[in-house]
Amino acid sequence: MRVLISVDMEGISGIVHSAETNPDRYDYERGRALMTAEANAVIAGVLDAEPTAEVWVADAHGPFRNLLPEELDRRARLVRGKPRPLGMLGGLDEHTDAVLLVGYHARAGEGPAVLAHTMSDAVLDVRVAGSSLGEIGLNAAMAGHLGVPVVLLSGDDAACAELSELVPEAATVAVKQALGQAAAVALHPEEARERLRQGAAEAVTRRAAVPPFALAGPLEVEVDLYGPYMVDLATLVPGVSRAEGGRTVTFTAEDFAVAYRLVLLLVQLAGIKPA
């Protein structure tokens, strides 16, 4: 059995501000230590339930170089660095049996929700077949395209509700209650880890009861971008066109894997500043 644990940072217990998630800010080292400890709790839970499982951990925040390798449970393999295939789901393939999303956050525009956004501040919304999807929905659908269920998510209450709306059968562990974009009522980190370990064990045990979140193609995709120059760059990609209104680009994807990769590309293009 192979399990992929994708670990983001904004949904970790105790984290509420970008100073704790940005490598250039003063409190980042505390944030990455909390992130690594929650990853370890989930690894332990998976192996409590399935002692022979092969556990892969994808560092899925920002530069994808946040988890402390020397502090990570030695029984897991760490997928680290970027760019890489499938971004936040690095290591996912058709041989994966379950995905667990740890430390995730709600999509852009949601609230109250701690540090809510979708991929980057440049993206205001991503709509696939008319439904707004943030990182939770996009990653669940990419896993679902390969027939792999997302069996657990942890984060604030808004993030948990987002997955529950898409996959009611999946387990969630709310480690904090959002009060706003940069405020929450959080569990003590040790309490959060205990709940994560138990939740991961239970989620992996009942993985067969959780259906993959799959979206059949072809798919119409719309991406709202923050700046006009971002739209200008996006339309240089073959198949991407400008929609009425000036900030939205659209494309048709034959399946979700194509949609996912193209969204990742548009996010990278949106980070390029005009000369």
Residue pairs with C-beta under 8 A, 6 or more apart in sequence:
1 50
1 52
1 53
1 54
1 97
1 98
2 53
2 54
2 55
2 56
2 95
2 96
2 97
3 46
3 50
3 53
3 54
3 55
3 56
3 96
3 97
3 98
3 99
3 100
3 204
4 56
4 57
4 58
4 89
4 91
4 92
4 96
4 98
4 99
4 100
4 148
5 39
5 42
5 43
5 46
5 55
5 56
5 57
5 58
5 76
5 99
5 100
5 102
6 58
6 60
6 88
6 89
6 99
6 100
6 101
6 102
6 139
7 35
7 38
7 39
7 42
7 57
7 58
7 59
7 60
7 61
7 67
7 102
7 103
8 60
8 61
8 88
8 101
8 102
8 103
8 104
8 105
8 135
8 155
9 15
9 20
9 21
9 31
9 32
9 35
9 61
9 62
9 66
9 103
10 21
10 61
10 103
10 104
10 105
10 114
10 115
10 155
11 102
11 103
11 104
11 105
11 114
11 154
11 155
11 156
11 159
11 175
11 176
12 31
12 34
12 35
12 38
12 103
12 175
13 34
13 38
13 175
13 176
13 186
13 187
13 188
13 189
13 191
13 192
14 20
14 34
14 176
14 186
14 189
14 192
15 21
15 31
15 34
15 35
15 103
15 114
15 115
16 114
16 115
16 176
16 182
16 183
16 184
16 186
17 27
17 115
17 182
18 25
18 115
18 182
19 25
19 26
19 27
19 28
20 27
20 28
20 30
20 31
21 28
21 31
21 61
21 62
21 115
22 28
22 62
23 62
23 63
23 66
31 66
32 66
32 67
32 68
33 68
33 71
34 189
35 61
35 66
35 67
35 103
36 67
36 68
36 71
36 72
37 71
37 189
37 193
38 102
38 103
38 154
38 175
38 189
38 192
38 193
38 196
39 57
39 67
39 72
39 73
39 76
39 102
40 71
40 72
40 73
40 193
41 192
41 193
41 194
41 196
41 197
41 200
42 100
42 102
42 152
42 154
42 196
42 197
42 200
43 55
43 57
43 72
43 73
43 75
43 76
43 200
44 73
44 197
44 200
45 196
45 197
45 198
45 199
45 200
45 201
45 204
46 53
46 55
46 100
46 200
46 201
46 204
47 53
47 55
47 75
48 197
48 200
48 201
49 200
49 201
49 202
49 204
49 205
50 204
53 204
54 77
55 73
55 75
55 76
55 77
56 76
56 77
56 78
56 79
56 91
56 96
57 67
57 72
57 76
57 77
57 78
57 79
58 64
58 79
58 88
58 89
58 90
58 91
58 92
59 65
59 66
59 67
59 78
59 79
59 80
59 81
59 90
60 87
60 88
60 89
60 90
61 103
63 81
63 82
64 80
64 81
64 82
64 84
64 90
65 80
65 81
67 78
67 80
69 78
69 80
72 78
77 91
79 90
79 91
83 268
84 90
86 92
86 142
86 260
87 264
88 135
88 139
89 99
89 139
89 142
89 143
92 99
92 142
92 143
92 146
92 148
93 146
94 146
94 147
94 148
96 143
96 146
96 148
97 148
97 207
98 148
98 149
98 150
98 151
98 203
98 204
98 207
98 210
99 139
99 140
99 143
99 148
99 149
99 150
99 151
100 150
100 151
100 152
100 153
100 200
100 203
100 204
101 136
101 139
101 140
101 150
101 152
101 153
101 154
101 155
101 163
102 152
102 153
102 154
102 196
103 154
103 155
104 135
104 136
104 153
104 154
104 155
104 159
104 163
105 113
105 114
105 115
105 116
105 117
105 134
105 135
105 155
105 156
105 158
105 159
106 113
106 114
106 116
106 134
106 136
106 155
106 156
106 158
106 159
106 162
106 178
107 116
107 117
107 118
107 125
107 132
107 133
107 134
107 135
107 136
107 137
107 162
108 116
108 117
108 118
108 123
108 124
108 125
108 134
109 116
109 124
109 125
109 132
110 116
110 134
110 158
110 162
111 158
111 178
111 180
111 181
112 158
112 178
112 179
112 180
112 181
112 183
113 156
113 158
113 159
113 178
113 181
114 155
114 156
114 158
114 176
114 178
114 180
114 181
114 182
114 183
114 184
115 181
115 182
116 134
116 158
116 181
117 123
117 134
118 124
118 125
118 126
118 133
118 134
118 135
118 138
119 126
119 135
119 138
119 263
119 264
119 267
120 267
120 270
120 271
121 226
122 225
122 226
122 227
122 230
122 267
122 270
122 271
123 223
123 224
123 225
123 226
123 266
123 267
123 270
124 224
124 225
124 226
124 247
125 132
125 222
125 223
125 224
126 132
126 133
126 134
126 138
126 221
126 222
126 223
126 224
126 263
127 133
127 221
127 222
127 223
128 137
128 138
128 141
128 215
128 219
128 220
128 221
128 256
128 259
129 215
129 219
129 220
130 220
131 137
133 141
134 162
136 153
136 159
136 162
136 163
136 166
137 162
137 166
137 213
138 260
138 263
139 150
140 150
140 163
140 166
140 167
140 213
141 213
141 214
141 215
141 256
141 260
142 256
142 257
142 260
143 149
143 150
143 212
143 213
144 150
144 212
144 213
144 214
144 215
144 256
145 214
145 215
145 255
145 256
145 257
145 260
146 212
147 212
147 214
148 212
149 167
149 170
149 207
149 210
149 211
149 212
149 213
150 163
150 167
150 170
150 210
150 212
150 213
151 170
151 171
151 203
151 204
151 206
151 207
151 210
152 170
152 171
152 172
152 173
152 199
152 200
152 203
152 204
153 159
153 160
153 163
153 170
153 171
153 172
153 173
154 160
154 172
154 173
154 174
154 175
154 192
154 196
154 199
155 174
155 175
155 176
156 174
156 175
156 176
156 177
156 178
156 184
157 174
157 176
157 177
157 178
158 178
160 172
160 173
160 174
163 170
163 172
164 170
164 172
166 213
167 210
167 211
167 213
169 209
169 210
169 211
170 203
170 210
171 199
171 202
171 203
171 206
172 199
173 192
173 195
173 196
173 199
175 186
175 187
175 192
175 195
175 196
176 184
176 185
176 186
176 187
177 184
177 185
177 186
178 184
179 185
186 192
187 195
203 210
214 256
215 256
216 255
217 253
217 254
217 255
217 256
217 258
217 259
218 252
218 253
218 254
218 255
219 252
219 253
219 255
219 256
219 259
220 250
220 252
221 250
221 251
221 252
221 253
221 259
221 262
221 263
222 243
222 248
222 249
222 250
223 234
223 248
223 249
223 250
223 263
223 266
224 247
224 248
225 231
225 234
225 247
225 248
225 249
225 266
225 270
226 247
226 270
227 247
227 270
228 246
228 247
229 274
230 269
230 270
231 242
231 246
231 247
231 248
231 249
233 269
233 270
233 272
234 240
234 249
234 266
234 269
234 270
235 241
235 242
235 249
236 269
237 251
237 262
237 265
237 266
237 269
239 251
239 252
239 262
240 249
240 250
240 251
240 262
240 266
241 249
241 250
241 251
242 248
242 249
243 249
243 250
249 266
251 259
251 262
253 259
253 262
